[in-house]
Amino acid sequence: MIGFPRKLLSTRLCTAVALSVTLILAACGGGSNSGVGLPFVFPVGTGGGNGSNGGGGNTGTDPNALPSVDALKATCTSIVGKTFASATVTAANRIEGDASLGTTGMCQVLATRAPYLDIEVVVPDNWSGRYYQQGGGGFDGQIRSAFTKNSSGAITAVTYAVTAQAAVYASSNGGNRAGVTGQAAPAVFFDGTEAGKQSMDDYSYASLGTTLYFAKGVIKEFFKQDAKYRYFVGCSNGGRNAAIAIQRWPEEFDGAVSGCYGFSMPGQTVAWTSMAGLAGTPVMPSGAQWSAVYKAAVASCDAADNLADGVISNPSRCTFDPSTQVCGQPLASTDPAVCLTPTQLPTVQKLFAGGWTDATGNTIYSPYGWASANPASFGGLGGGYVAMATGDAAWLTAAKQATFDVNVDYGPVVAGLQSVGADVDKIAIAKFIASGKKFLTYHDGADGLLSINEHTRNVNTVYSIAKGMGLADPSTSSRYFVIPGTGHGGSQALTQVRWDDAIVKWVEAGSAPTQLTFNSKTSTGAAKSIPVCQYPQYPRYVSGGDVNSAASYTCTAP
């Protein structure tokens, strides 16, 4: 049964005995590394024993009190070798607080589960009662760590999930190891061994559950209690991960953020593989030609947001015709290596205007938005997913991909991806939001790998299903945002958009996001920010304002 969001037992003050003021601010949602932060945090308890010297201890009067730092250090040492949810702790590293990073002390717990699943869980001393699970990307193969390190291995940054949210952070490699011969996806899925089959199951869905329940075991080992709130956040395959997580374990999550994804794995596979099958033929434009088409589209549609800044912010007003880029046309390049040939034009039109349909005209996958794409490179992903669906490793080769026929292969792809657990159930997502839980989804406006139009189509489908379940207004539980001008995955970093802040505030304080901010830099290195608007609004420039300030734009209906 799908539950409703859990309520915290009480609101407690942040405890940071003997910590610097900087660390106190970091624990409470401020500080130099917390960005926008939260106006409040819900620590698990004051406890009286979370000081840096471990003094005081827990009195036993508050069952939710945080253990002393000495106790947390002891657990960090003793947890090595223990097994939770079939994953065994292989190492646990104590990392002391660092004011320059905005962190209190932490324990990095590393674990593995056969055959190739590796997990990281980071436990902060100032735990707020939150759990934050991070999704992967592509075919995964490595942990998306909470830490950024320099070439010498020193930590240079820590995710806001830990510094600002004081959450226990968990991530995995998705069940395969990209840097290890014979253990990397997708080839490992088809090596004929039980380990290979398990690796595919892990990538499809199982690693998400193992990571979740391993982390739950770690949390109880450290704090003798469960998390009060749980979140899942991811982009691209991580966006698929987020959807799979709330689909399979809806009772375990209070909120999720699914970005850079479109909720249609079979359709996406069709688009990738059919395009990749044209690579090396006269109908496939070169990378330079695809880039030139995108630049021409931007030149044509850039100013529709009241500012020519190299970004199509108002795509609904874009009527660019790629036929203008055919060699010999007045607006086309005079360079034959850049302009399109007449035989290449239909390929461009299919990607950006036609999309994919079945034999009866039903939409399989919507056309892409204007972006810098290179469809000749889609074969690794497309072929990998067809191989997963059919069990035929030959689809990993360019020769097999060239035989892809939508009318023949689409059905087996649909059935196969459902069978292996890699596809997303839109009904399950609708159930999650209809229950009152919170779901944010977003797409990069210039995504050249996945179709923003397909994402929009499927969001509308999910909302329609949720209405049929009795949710009068889906925006009370789910919201969809578009980030203009960013390529695939270009807005997933929490330093760019505070997805963590948005979902936590909505779940815990009832503050629904209406407008977020994308932070980046200009070509000269100057700071730049623009609004991230709730679809279908776009950021319209207000004449006379600073073009690099979000305050100079207003979210506007198209």
C-alpha positions, 0 to 999 in steps of 0.5 A, spaced: 500 500 500 502 506 498 503 510 504 502 518 505 508 522 507 511 520 514 511 526 519 517 528 524 516 526 531 518 533 533 522 539 531 528 540 534 534 545 534 541 543 530 546 541 535 553 543 534 557 543 541 564 545 540 563 546 532 565 553 529 560 558 527 561 556 520 559 548 521 553 550 525 550 554 519 552 548 514 548 543 519 542 548 519 542 549 511 546 555 510 554 556 510 558 557 504 557 550 501 549 550 502 547 555 496 540 557 497 539 552 503 533 551 508 530 556 513 530 550 517 533 543 518 529 537 522 535 534 526 533 527 529 535 530 536 539 534 540 541 528 545 546 532 549 552 528 546 553 530 539 559 535 541 566 534 538 569 531 545 563 526 545 562 528 552 555 528 556 553 522 552 545 520 551 541 520 557 536 515 555 531 520 556 530 522 548 530 515 544 531 520 538 537 523 540 543 523 536 549 518 538 555 522 541 561 523 536 565 518 540 560 513 539 559 515 531 566 514 530 566 507 534 561 505 529 564 507 523 570 502 525 566 496 528 561 496 522 567 493 517 565 486 515 558 487 517 552 485 512 546 488 510 541 486 505 546 481 502 551 487 501 558 487 506 561 493 508 568 492 505 571 499 508 569 505 513 573 511 512 572 516 518 572 524 515 573 529 520 569 536 519 572 541 515 569 548 515 572 550 508 567 544 505 561 546 510 561 539 513 561 536 520 565 529 521 562 523 517 563 516 516 564 513 508 561 506 508 563 502 502 560 495 501 559 490 495 554 485 493 556 479 488 557 479 483 559 486 481 555 491 485 559 496 489 555 501 494 557 508 498 553 510 504 555 517 507 553 518 514 554 525 517 555 526 525 549 532 524 544 527 521 537 531 520 533 524 519 533 524 512 535 519 507 538 521 500 539 516 494 542 518 488 541 515 481 546 513 476 547 515 468 548 511 462 550 504 463 553 506 470 559 502 472 561 507 477 559 510 484 556 517 484 560 519 490 558 524 495 565 527 494 569 531 489 576 529 489 582 532 486 588 529 482 591 527 489 585 524 492 583 530 497 576 532 498 575 538 494 567 538 495 561 535 498 554 534 495 549 539 498 545 532 500 550 532 506 552 539 507 545 542 506 540 537 508 545 533 513 542 527 509 545 520 509 547 519 502 547 513 498 549 511 491 551 505 487 555 503 481 548 500 478 551 493 478 557 493 474 564 496 473 566 500 468 573 500 469 574 492 470 575 488 464 569 483 463 565 486 468 562 492 464 556 493 462 552 492 457 557 486 454 557 483 461 550 482 461 551 477 455 557 473 457 553 467 458 554 467 466 549 467 472 553 473 474 552 477 467 544 475 468 545 478 475 548 484 473 543 486 468 538 485 473 542 490 478 542 495 472 535 494 470 532 495 477 535 490 483 541 495 485 536 500 487 533 496 492 539 493 495 542 500 496 536 502 499 535 496 504 543 496 505 543 504 507 537 502 512 541 497 515 547 502 516 542 508 518 540 503 524 547 501 526 549 508 527 543 511 529 538 505 532 532 508 528 530 509 521 530 515 517 524 520 517 524 522 510 527 519 504 528 522 497 531 519 490 534 524 485 537 522 479 538 525 471 538 521 465 539 513 467 538 516 474 532 519 472 529 512 470 532 510 477 528 515 480 522 513 477 523 505 478 524 506 485 518 510 486 514 504 482 517 498 486 518 501 493 513 507 493 512 506 501 519 507 502 520 514 499 516 521 500 519 525 494 523 524 488 526 528 482 527 525 475 530 529 470 533 528 463 529 522 462 522 521 458 518 515 461 519 511 455 524 506 455 522 502 449 520 509 445 527 511 446 530 505 444 527 505 438 529 512 436 536 511 438 537 504 434 534 507 428 538 513 428 544 509 429 543 504 424 544 510 419 551 511 421 556 511 415 550 512 410 549 517 405 543 519 409 547 521 416 549 528 417 556 529 420 557 532 427 559 538 423 552 538 419 548 537 425 552 542 429 550 547 423 543 545 423 542 547 431 546 553 430 541 556 424 535 554 429 538 558 434 539 564 430 532 563 427 529 563 434 533 566 439 530 572 440 523 569 441 524 570 449 526 578 448 533 577 448 539 574 443 543 570 448 544 564 444 539 560 447 532 558 445 528 559 451 521 560 448 521 553 443 513 554 442 515 560 438 520 557 434 518 555 426 525 554 424 525 550 417 531 545 416 530 545 409 533 552 409 540 549 410 540 544 404 546 546 400 545 551 395 539 555 399 540 562 400 541 561 408 545 555 408 553 555 408 557 555 402 561 550 405 559 543 402 562 540 409 557 543 413 551 544 409 546 538 408 545 534 402 538 533 399 538 526 402 540 528 409 534 532 410 529 527 411 534 524 417 534 531 420 526 532 419 525 525 422 529 527 428 527 534 429 520 534 426 517 527 425 518 523 430 517 515 430 510 512 429 508 505 428 504 502 422 498 505 424 500 512 426 500 511 433 506 515 436 512 511 439 517 517 440 516 524 439 521 528 435 527 532 439 527 539 441 532 543 437 539 541 440 546 539 438 545 532 437 549 527 434 545 521 432 551 517 429 553 516 436 546 513 439 548 506 437 552 504 444 545 506 448 540 503 443 543 497 441 545 495 448 537 496 450 535 492 444 540 487 446 537 487 453 530 486 451 532 480 446 537 477 449 541 478 443 548 481 444 549 482 436 545 488 437 551 491 440 554 491 433 553 497 428 552 491 423 546 489 427 543 496 428 543 497 421 538 492 420 533 495 425 526 495 423 521 499 427 515 495 425 519 488 426 523 490 432 518 495 436 514 489 439 519 485 442 523 491 445 517 493 449 515 486 451 523 485 453 524 491 457 518 490 461 520 483 462 527 485 465 524 490 469 528 496 465 522 500 463 518 505 467 510 504 469 507 510 468 501 508 472 505 506 478 508 513 477 501 516 477 499 512 483 505 515 487 503 522 486 495 521 487 497 518 494 500 525 495 507 524 495 511 529 491 515 528 484 519 533 481 521 532 474 525 536 469 528 536 462 534 540 459 531 545 454 537 543 448 537 535 450 540 532 444 540 525 447 533 524 449 527 528 447 524 533 451 517 533 447 517 525 449 518 527 456 512 532 456 508 528 452 509 522 457 508 527 463 501 529 461 499 522 460 501 521 467 497 527 470 491 524 466 492 517 469 493 521 476 486 525 475 483 518 473 485 516 480 482 522 483 487 527 484 483 533 481 490 537 480 496 533 479 500 540 480 499 539 488 503 533 488 508 533 481 511 539 477 515 539 471 520 544 469 525 546 463 532 549 463 533 553 457 539 552 453 542 546 457 544 540 453 543 533 456 544 532 464 547 540 464 543 542 469 543 536 474 548 538 479 546 541 485 550 547 485 547 549 478 539 547 480 537 546 488 533 540 486 535 537 493 532 544 496 526 544 492 523 537 494 525 537 501 521 544 502 515 541 498 515 534 502 517 537 509 514 544 509 509 544 504 512 549 500 511 547 492 516 550 487 514 555 482 520 557 480 527 555 481 534 558 479 539 555 474 546 558 476 552 557 471 558 562 468 558 565 462 564 564 457 568 569 460 567 566 467 562 571 470 556 568 474 550 567 471 543 565 473 536 565 470 529 562 472 527 555 471 520 555 470 514 551 471 512 548 464 510 551 459 512 557 462 519 560 459 524 565 462 522 572 458 528 577 459 525 584 462 529 589 457 534 593 461 536 588 466 542 585 467 542 579 462 546 575 467 541 576 473 535 571 474 532 578 477 532 580 470 527 575 467 520 573 468 517 566 467 512 567 462 506 563 458 508 562 451 
